[in-house]
Amino acid sequence: MLEASDPELEFKDINIPINSKVFVHKSISEAGHLELLEVYRVDSSSPIIVQAIGIWSPNFGLIMTKVSFWMRRSNLWGKVFTGATIEVSCYKFLLKLVIIMAFISLGSTLFHCP
């Protein structure tokens, strides 16, 4: 874990993908209290996102957020993803599979393929 006084500045030229687990700590008091931060980008062209996920103190130890990794990163900050779906008829797929299997079976008996 790295110590970072200004994570936005220190990581500004580094691409840290959204699925990375990069954590830094930042001193928040003279008494030795530390803030635990996670650092990532939604994509390579987006700004660094720094989120507090816990605090450590000499008296109480580490106190972490209860929010899961992907719930903390569920806000994509306006990033638009392009996707597509293809509807495939199960019947047509199975019919093609049966024809291909029959052809392979027939071919191996005609040509004596091992």
C-alpha positions as CSV (number, residue, x, y, z in Angstrom):
1,M,0.0,0.0,0.0
2,L,1.3,3.4,-1.0
3,E,1.1,6.6,0.9
4,A,-0.3,9.4,-1.2
5,S,-0.9,13.0,-0.1
6,D,-2.7,13.9,-3.3
7,P,-3.8,10.7,-5.2
8,E,-5.4,12.6,-8.1
9,L,-2.1,14.4,-8.8
10,E,0.2,11.4,-8.2
11,F,-1.8,9.0,-10.4
12,K,-2.8,11.5,-13.1
13,D,-0.7,9.9,-15.9
14,I,-1.3,6.3,-14.9
15,N,-4.2,4.2,-16.2
16,I,-5.7,2.2,-13.4
17,P,-8.6,0.2,-14.8
18,I,-11.9,0.0,-13.0
19,N,-11.3,-3.7,-12.0
20,S,-7.9,-2.9,-10.4
21,K,-7.4,-3.1,-6.7
22,V,-5.1,-0.2,-6.1
23,F,-5.2,1.2,-2.5
24,V,-3.3,4.1,-1.0
25,H,-3.3,5.6,2.5
26,K,-3.3,9.2,3.5
27,S,-2.3,10.6,6.8
28,I,-5.3,12.5,8.3
29,S,-4.0,13.5,11.8
30,E,-0.8,13.9,13.8
31,A,-2.0,11.0,16.0
32,G,-1.3,8.5,13.3
33,H,-4.8,8.1,11.9
34,L,-4.8,7.0,8.2
35,E,-7.5,7.2,5.6
36,L,-7.6,4.2,3.2
37,L,-8.4,5.1,-0.3
38,E,-9.0,3.2,-3.5
39,V,-7.9,4.7,-6.8
40,Y,-9.2,3.8,-10.3
41,R,-10.5,5.1,-13.7
42,V,-13.7,4.2,-15.4
43,D,-11.7,4.0,-18.6
44,S,-8.3,5.2,-19.9
45,S,-9.6,8.6,-20.9
46,S,-11.6,9.4,-17.7
47,P,-10.2,11.2,-14.6
48,I,-8.9,9.4,-11.6
49,I,-11.5,8.5,-9.1
50,V,-10.5,8.4,-5.4
51,Q,-12.9,7.0,-2.8
52,A,-12.4,6.6,0.9
53,I,-13.0,3.0,1.9
54,G,-11.7,2.9,5.5
55,I,-9.9,4.5,8.4
56,W,-7.0,3.1,10.5
57,S,-6.2,4.4,13.9
58,P,-3.8,3.1,16.6
59,N,-6.7,2.9,19.1
60,F,-9.3,1.1,16.9
61,G,-7.4,-0.5,14.1
62,L,-8.9,-0.8,10.6
63,I,-12.5,0.1,10.1
64,M,-13.6,-0.6,6.5
65,T,-16.7,0.1,4.6
66,K,-19.3,-2.7,4.3
67,V,-20.1,-1.8,0.7
68,S,-18.8,-4.4,-1.8
69,F,-16.1,-3.8,-4.4
70,W,-18.5,-3.7,-7.4
71,M,-21.2,-1.7,-5.6
72,R,-18.6,1.0,-4.8
73,R,-17.7,1.1,-8.5
74,S,-21.3,0.9,-9.9
75,N,-21.4,4.6,-10.9
76,L,-19.7,4.7,-14.3
77,W,-19.8,8.5,-14.3
78,G,-21.6,8.9,-17.6
79,K,-19.6,6.3,-19.5
80,V,-21.6,4.9,-22.4
81,F,-21.0,1.3,-23.5
82,T,-22.0,0.0,-26.9
83,G,-23.3,-3.6,-27.0
84,A,-25.3,-5.9,-29.1
85,T,-27.3,-9.0,-28.7
86,I,-28.0,-11.7,-31.2
87,E,-31.2,-13.7,-31.0
88,V,-30.6,-17.3,-32.0
89,S,-33.4,-19.7,-32.4
90,C,-32.6,-22.8,-30.3
91,Y,-34.5,-24.9,-32.8
92,K,-32.5,-23.7,-35.8
93,F,-29.2,-24.1,-33.9
94,L,-30.1,-27.7,-32.9
95,L,-31.2,-28.6,-36.4
96,K,-27.9,-27.3,-37.8
97,L,-26.0,-29.2,-35.1
98,V,-27.9,-32.4,-36.0
99,I,-27.2,-32.0,-39.7
100,I,-23.5,-31.4,-39.1
101,M,-23.2,-34.4,-36.8
102,A,-25.0,-36.6,-39.3
103,F,-22.7,-35.4,-42.1
104,I,-19.6,-36.1,-39.9
105,S,-21.0,-39.5,-39.0
106,L,-21.8,-40.3,-42.6
107,G,-18.5,-39.0,-43.9
108,S,-16.5,-41.2,-41.5
109,T,-18.4,-44.3,-42.6
110,L,-18.0,-43.5,-46.3
111,F,-14.3,-42.6,-46.2
112,H,-13.3,-44.7,-43.2
113,C,-11.8,-41.8,-41.3
114,P,-10.3,-42.8,-38.0
